[in-house]
Amino acid sequence: MLSDQMETRVLVKTDRLTLEGIFGMPGDAEGTVLFAHGSGSSRFSPRNNFVAKRLCRHKLATLLIDLLTPEEDRVYENRFDIALLTQRLASVAQWINAESPARDLPLGLFGASTGAASALQLAALLGKRIFAVVSRGGRPDLAEDALAHVTAPTLLIVGGEDDVVLELNRRALERLRAEKKLTIIPGATHLFEEPGALEAVADKAVEWFTRHLSPAKETRSAVRAKT
């Protein structure tokens, strides 16, 4: 069943900075997905927005947020500062769990390109507090030391024609110890611009997050009912 959704602009204060995001909240949300964008991308990424809207239609709240200020983003090296991006992502995750309308919902992470590295690092840091991770055309090699510590079920989605990234993800899959899966979209390149490719990514993400976030919400609700 598809859900009504409401998008709002949010401001998250962290590290004496204010980060701007787009929060999507369906009325019957069963989980939340925090997006980590790739280098040079932003909360307005058409690809991530496409996936986010699909997630919202399937009872999943979403937050697309810029982890760098416009001034920081002008410094090219900042886009690959995975430690900085992970720190910011952690602050946003804390805001979601403490202050957002989705604070009682299980949290998942969606990382694209280099953003997948910060998503995987955060999953390793937060352990059981992250319930699922999806990577689209990700660079998990940039979080290589964290992979063995990720406990969240992790789905790696890669285009079949994205040869270099596909090999990097195959290697990462071997290092992951949690539930894991590598899905290859036939004929797709790095940006999934081919007809039907991005739709396939969205479908796989919906399936993965629904599978792992919805049961987690039911478990939380049952525990609260007993206390």
Buried (B, 14 or more C-beta within 10 A) or exposed (E): EEBEBEBEEBEBEBEEBEBBBBBBBBEEBBBBBBBBBBBEBBBEBEBBBBBBBBBBBBBBBBBBBBBBEEEBBEEEEBBEBBEBBBBBBBBBBBBBBEEBBBEEBBBBBBBBBBBBBBBBBBBBBBEEBBBBBBBBBBBBBBBBEBBEBBBBBBBBBBBBBBEEBBEBBEEBBEBBEBEBBBBBBEEBBBBBEBEEBBBBBBBBBBBBBBEBBBBBBEEEEEEEEEE
